[in-house]
Amino acid sequence: MNEVELKQVVEEVVRKMAAATSTKAQKSAPEVGTGKGVFENIEDAIAAAKAAQVDLHMMPLEFRENIITRIREKVMANKELLAEMAVHETGMGKVGHKILKHELVAKKTPGTECIEVTAWSGDQGLTIIERGPFGVVGAITPSTNPSETVFCNAIGMIAAGNTVVFNSHPNAAKTSNFAVQLVNEAAEEAGGITNVATTVLNPTADSGNTLFKHPDIQLLVATGGPGVVKAILQSGKRGIAAGAGNPPVLVDETANIQKAAQDIINGATFDNNLPCIAEKEVIVVNEVADELIYYMASENDCYILKGEQIEKLTQTVLVEKNGRHIVNRDYVGRDASVILKGIGIDAPESTKCIIFEADKNHILVVEELMMPILGIVRVNSVDEGIEVAKILEGGNRHSAHMHSSNVYNLTKYGKALDTAIFVKNAPSYAGIGFGGEGFATFTIASKTGEGLTNAASFTKARRCVMADALYIR
Ligand code: NAD
């Protein structure tokens, strides 16, 4: 048996194993009905979360931490099932990568420890700023991280003393609602409190609207695309808006090109490019462009498209609606080989990414695709690259990445792009604590300025003053 035949046999075995796991998980996938925080209508979900918040706020901080510990355990115990459910329900992403995302959320989402107290003590007494809960939070979750966002938000919001009502993406409601049920199981096991997180069985635009306008919702947190960000900002309530990005990655002539190629493809293909932080287009200094493309193709399972094939790809993965191009949802988060099949190319299932050279104005470079597709734009210098990256980032101020060994170039890029996340010399996911230092989050609020949200983001400041006493200096 030669090397190619051996590779084919291995691929076939892996495919069969994946199919077997998938069938097994689907068989044991829970029927998600009402109960454990899931309600028929949003009004009931809000009322239940409101009552639960009164109880939660009376409990000691240690109790919140006990709930969070249980949530972490539930995520770890159900990570395979949740990953399978999400891929099955949405048709997007990769089971293996979604398992890793659940591990990340369980292990690295911070709890009460990140809520800090500020104090002044002196002749006139003691003044402290304490961070307290808003009350009941209304949270909107995306189809791209349907359970990860629920767990991440729930941990942070409960740590801050809030309860939360979710209105999840209708295409991922089963997975998101199962996650809400697990959060409630955790809270019940930790001490009998129920409805710390609630949701509606069949979320709709109407249930979302009710949440946006409801007088018992004190804070809105939206994770999703431009539509929901706009809705939150226009709601008249305090809102945290975690919206879309179109993260560029710039490679200059001082980078380790072989490593840059590997890091970029690993980042851009993680969960088939669904993460909002993932590399969405490459800008490379001409001097090293051929080398970068060579390593992407020869060592990182990339398929290079040329000429008319690029045009065909454009016609396939984008559709026209009301005179503008929008992504064809049939291809969002799909494997590169599936997308290639859509344009009549048979490529091995192991193909990780589709790459092609493009002009900086090419629609596939300008649009956020969320597919394992990378347009590569050549520039003459790092300065030109920074200018191009700034335009392609689209003013989202979300994420931008760079490969370089010149600290001055890195600094210039960081200042110019001004994004919530800036990863240097690593895959984009290092920016949310996966292979990089720092905590994890699945809600990155660049528009409203919180950046990587955690429990502290879901608190409000309260000044507490004791005059002429309690200073013991
Ligand atoms: P989406 O915008 O289609 O949906 C997100 C959520 O918003 C869903 O619950 C949906 O029902 C709701 N929604 C959509 N339009 C709305 C409107 N006009 N009014 C009220 N609610 C509305 O996004 P998606 O496809 O599920 O997720 C992918 C998008 O989310 C990408 O643009 C991605 O960049 C972004 N995202 C951002 C972050 C972040 O932390 N910044 C994280 C994950 C995803």
Boltz pocket constraint, residues with backbone or C-beta under 6 A from the ligand:
constraints:
  - pocket:
      binder: B
      contacts: [[A, 140], [A, 141], [A, 142], [A, 143], [A, 144], [A, 145], [A, 167], [A, 168], [A, 169], [A, 170], [A, 205], [A, 208], [A, 223], [A, 224], [A, 225], [A, 226], [A, 227], [A, 228], [A, 231], [A, 241], [A, 242], [A, 243], [A, 244], [A, 245], [A, 274], [A, 275], [A, 276], [A, 368], [A, 442], [A, 443], [A, 444], [A, 445], [A, 446]]
      max_distance: 6.0
